[in-house]
């Protein structure tokens, strides 16, 4: 299991945040199982409401939260919007991270990934997932405050 932690805040203080735990395992029949657990992602995405349903690895019907409106159409945004829970990549070839929008992540969910995946492909997906989840948290979720004070200099006439 890999847990993404130790994210640095803007003020350079470091705090361990249990962002997400994943486990990817290939089984003898050629299928790949992905286990994802994250209280922080579930709390965040739950604020956007339910958008659809899907079946998990055990064929239980589950719900998925909506994708939030993001200001850019970057790779991470495309990776979140895909709603195929059986694939590590979407149809455009981008990595698939829709798993972090699933309702029930607080307790963890197992997904069944179809197709054959090499060791190298799984390793690459895991590295990209780790990098992009950290980036998403830092860019869109990490609490921060911006103070702004505007001063105007004017001449005082006597």
N, C-alpha and C positions, 0 to 999 in steps of 0.2 A: 504494500500500500504506500502511496505517496501522498503526503500532505503538504500543501503549499502554505508556507508561513514566512515569518520574518520580512514583512513588507515595511519599507521605510516611509515615514510620513514626510511631508514637505519641510517641516521644521527640523529634519534630520534626527529626530528621536526614533529609535527602533523599538517596535513592540511586536510580539508574537501574536498573530491573528490566525486562528484556525479557519482558513478560508474554504478549502475543499479537500476531501480525501477521495482518491480514486484507486481502483484496482482493475487492471486489465488482465484477463487470463484466456489463453487459448486452450480449448479442450480437445480431446482425442478425435472427436467427430468433425473437426475442422471449424467449428463455430468459435466465435470470440465473445466473451462476456465482459461487460463493463459495469462495474459497481461505482456509483457516485453518491457521495454524502456531503451535504453542506447546509448548515443551519443559516449561515449568513446570506448565501445566495437565495435560499427559499424566502427568507424574510424580505429581502430586497425585491425580488420579482413578484411576490404576492401582492404588492401594492398596485400592480398594473392590471389585475384581474385575470380571469380564466379566458383562454381563447379557443381551446380545442381539447380533444381527447386522443389517447394513444394506448397501445398495449405494451406492457413491460415484458421482461424475459419469461415470466410465468403466465403470460397472457391475461393478467389482471388489467382491467380498464382503469386508466389513470388520466389525470388532467394536466394540461400544460398552461403556464402563465403566458400572457401576451409579451411580445417583444417591445421594449420601450422605444419611443421615438428618439433616435440619436441624430446628432447634427451632421454626421458624415456617413458616407456609404463605404467605409473602409472594410478591410478584410474581416476584422472582428465583428462588425455589424452584420456582414453577410453570413458569418459563421453562426451567429446567434439566431438568425431569422429562419433558418432551415428547420422544417418540422419532421424530419425522417429520423426516428429513433433507432433505426437498424443499420446505420451507416456511419463510418468515420469521416467521410467526405460528402459534400453536397454535389449536386449535378454540375455545378460550375467548376468543380475541382477544389473548392475551398474546404478547409477542415470544418467539421461539424461540431459545434458546441451547444446545440439546443438542449442537451442533457441538463445543463445547469438551470433551465427554466421549468423543469418538471416539478409538479406539486408532490410533496412527500420526501424531498431531499433531506429534510431534517433527520429522518430515520434511515435514509439511504434507499436507493433503488438500483436494481440490477437490470441492465439492458442487454438484449441479445443482438449482436452485430452480425449481419449476414456477409457472405463472401469470405474468401481466404485472405489472410493478412500475414505478411512476412514479419519476422522479428524486427527487421529494419523499419518497416512501415509503422508498426506499433510503437516502436521507440521514438520515431519522428513525430507521430501524433501526440504522444505523451509530452515530449519536449515543447511542442508548439502550444499544447493545451496549458501547460504550466506557465509559459511565458505570457500567453494571451489572457489567462484568468487574472494573473497578477496585474497586468496592464489595465484590464477592465476595472478591477477594484480601485487601483490608484487614480484612474482618469474619471470614473463615474460614481464611485461609491464612497470613497474615503472621506470622512467628515473633515471639513476645513472651513476656516473663516477668513474672509477678505475684508479688511477695514480700509476705508478710503476717506481721506480728508482733503478737501479742496480749499486752497487759500487763494484769494485774489488780492493782488497788491494794487492799491489805488492811491493816487495823490490826494493829500488832504489840503484844501485851500483855506487859508486864514482869513 
